[in-house]
């Protein structure tokens, strides 16, 4: 058992990367190491829910990084009925208790901190920090973070300035965001000393998707991240001197090289399934009016179908689409523990070297205005092309072939496995672990497993 446990959630971390990260290697050299297998879909919101509940998407309901609210949305998303919502859902979207809830149930004196994971607003952790920019009436944004206690962000802002949101995602994504996350965690640990920490550190996500997981840029990102981890390790060790401090490091997923992209909504358009509205010369997708549309998310899509008679033609067409490895109907979703009411009527799974873009327009001049903007709230699908910048249009390009790495597909090969590390021996068995096993490992450290 441990007094304090820190779980670092690091997307994109591979077992072979550790040898190139001296601070991380030193921390975990005397600990356990095991392959970590992300569940499907291997995307941020789903995997984080897997790790914090110990349950699959069929139980907790995070079937992707977003949802199409066909029915009544949960608290925090009431204004999204009939719409697609990605990234912004409050914690009520997760339908099972998470680590902080289970720890409180075991011993209400055990405190937890949830740092920058998705869907953490309103969760049961004692200390929370995540980006939450204020949307002003004139369309502009003001930098801000959602925190618990509410006044905590004021202290963090005074100490470190505003959270640098422009470096968290987009063309300027880089180490300043992870550095701020680490600095704010150190400050909070020093002032409040939570027993359990969940810290999401996204830095490896950027270069691996933009340039590929084996690119020089990805190697540089490893060095940058390790430098920041060294600072975190040093300061947390100082703060917790005299108390037991256990570190756990978990890959959320591994990024695979990609050289191919599919466009599910364009295929559905070809089948006559999409309903499009003309808005100021652009094509806008009508979710409710479409016979079928795809919520495209990394290496999968949930296709929502109005009318069972359309499922057969959709399955037949996508079974012949290059880049698609599997076409799953609802009765097949148990294969990946994805059978949940929020899942699509058809789910598309990419080949490891391919991904799925949300585009539906055939003429770039007809693309919706948000397609060329950093606009994660209005795009009905994940858009890694936001990592790029087109100097000609001074916006996001509309070329999905630029992307060099992605994730989300089921883990079928060792190269797709992540790694689970600990700073001490005897914490877990050194054999392949599922991401849902992580919660149990944490709970056992507090005698709650």
C-alpha positions, 0 to 999 in steps of 0.5 A: 500500500502507498500513501500517495500514487501518481498515475501519468497518462501519456498518449503515444508512449511506446515501450522502446521510447523509454530507453530514450527518456533518461528521467523516466527510465531512472524512475521506473528502472526498479519497477514493473513493466508490462505491455498495455493494450488499449481497448477499442476505440483506442481514443482519448475519452474512451481509454481514459474512461476505461482506465478510471472506471476499470470497465469497457465502453459498453458499461461506461458509455464513452464510445468515442471522443464524442456522441450523437445525442439522438436521445436526451443528453446528460447534464451539461449537454442539454443544449446539444440535443440532436447534435454531435458533441465532441470533447466538451461533455461534462463528467456526467457523460461517464455512466459508472463510478471512477477512481475518485468515487471508488476511493471515497467510497472506501475511505472518504479521507483519501483525496484525489486530483484529476489533471487535464483529462477529458470529461473531468468537469464536475467529476468527484475528484477533490482537486480538478484542473482542465481548460475551459475557455470562456466564449464571449458574446462577440465570438471571441474567447477568453482564457480560463480553466475549470478548477476545484476548488473554484478559486484554484485557477486564480492561484495557478494563473497568478503563479504561471499565467494563463494556461497556454491553450494555443499550445494544447492543440492546433498548429502551435501545439507543443511543450508549453501546454504540458509544461504548464500542466506539470507546473500547476500539478507541482504547485497543487501538490505542494499546497494540498498533497492529494493522495491520488493523482491522475495527470494527462500529459499530451505532448507526444500526441502532436509530433507523432500524428503530424510527422509520424511516430518514427519521425525526428520531430517525434524523437525531439518530443520524447526529449522535451517530455522527459525534461519536463518529467524530470522536473515533475519527479524531482519536485513531487519527490521533495514534496512527499519526502517521508511518505511513500510515493508510487508512480504509475505510467500508462500509455493511453494508446500507441500512434501508428504510421498512416499513409491512407485516409477514407471519407465515410460521409462522402461514401454515404453521400454517394449512396444518397444517404446524406441530407445537406443544407445550403448555408451561404454557399456552403454545405452543412450536414443535417444530422436528423434529416440524413438517412445516415451519417458518420461521426468520424473519430480517428480510425473508426466511425459510428454511422447513425442510420435512420431506417433499418432498411439502409443498413444492408446497403451501407454494410455492403458498400463499406465492405468494399472500401479501401482502408476499412478493415471491419464493418460492424453492425450492432449485433457484432459490437460485443466483439469489442465490448462496444455494445452501448445505446450511444454506439452507431448502428454501423461501426467502421474500423480502419486498417492500421495504416489508414484513418477516417476523415469527417469531410462530406463536401466534394468541392472545397469551395463548398466546405463549411466555414469551420472546416478551415478553422480551429473549431473542435466544437462544430466539427462533427468529427476529429480533425488532426489536420488542425495540426497544420497551417496553410500560409496561403489561406491563413487557415487549416488546410483541407488536405487529410493526406497530410496526417502521418500518424493516428490511433483508434483501431483495435490492437492486433500487433505488438507494435500497437501495444503501449506500456505500463510502468511502475516505480516499484516492484510487485505492483502488478504482474508483468504480463500483457494488461488491458487498460481496464486493469489500471483502475484495479492496480490503483485501488489496490494501493489504497487497500480498496481493490 
